[in-house]
């Protein structure tokens, strides 16, 4: 096990009805006015917007609503929200939605206190020295953004999909009420399952130092996702399955499974970011296509860990059997495993490879993931 520092300042409020505490929570943090960021109008139809509004009103905290944040969030929307936050003089950002809304909220929080263009923070031209405090109410479990400092946003002009990370962008408090996630569509449930698994396997397979305890934690998260996804497909109202699924999503990327692990990268995310930036495919759907293809290419570099994956997760013996079992499970639950299912053809490969040049540099993987290697992986996914 390598040396490590583990720091996670986010407070999680988990369980039914917790969203009604949001006004009290903001008041405890001395918040006087908040920007309420959200995605679709669904939160108004299902009563969540009204519940949050009432909680804020009870504490005398005015808010400015900023809706319309889309899946694969855009920097143009972030810029608009920053202008609104400054104009209205808010002193915090409240995200009500899934990971796309929360990632946008973090970028808004950082950009509101940065003197230049917020995209500078994504490409290394500026540093995050401060951010408005961020609070969150989750309506979708997938990204783990509720308990980490990362935010991924797409530049709609350049088609670059990059991230920020800073000690200043951890949410102060995140509310995770699994009951708010019961209306998530079947498609986004299975895409979320793929996203959680992708977060789990990046270090598991690529780390130069991977402690056994961390492998066991990762396997527990993945096993929980495999089990609860099927339970939720059979019964979307199964609260206990929804709760375990949601907590698995949080644990997959809150830093705990990476403690003591070192020398790893995020190649699956690097490749998928090109797909969602260029073709606006759902992030989890892109990952379920990329993962088996990448695994087939990479397995020879860490055969013992791939065999462990097959044995521990699927009761099989060989690396290839484990990869095939994961792909078969993705097919079973209905998330894509081929680029063609995303509407991507051989003719699109040059554009994807060109986009991946920037991604490989940004992720620090350009030396390993050459154009030839990336082409090989993509062809495994055709």
Secondary structure, 3 states (H helix, E strand, C coil): CCCCCCCCCCEEEECCCHHHHHHHHHHHCCCCEEEEEECCCHHHHCCHHHHHHHHHHHCCCEEEEECCCCCCCEHHHHHHHHHHHHHHCCCEEEEEECHHHHHHHHHHHHHCCCCCCCCHHHHCCCCCCCCCEEEEEECCCCCCHHHCCEEEEEECCCCEEEEEECHHHCCCEEEECHHHHCCCCHHHHHHHHHHHHHHHHHHHHHCCECCHHHHHHHHHHHHHHHHHHHHHHHCCCCHHHHHHHHHHHHHHCCCHHHCCCECCCCHHHHHHHHHHHHHCCCHHHHHHHHHHHHHHHHHHHCHHHHHHHHHHHHCCCCHHHHHHHHHHHHHHHCCCCCHHHHCCCHHHHHHHHHHHHHHHHHCCCCCCCCHHHHHHHHHHCC
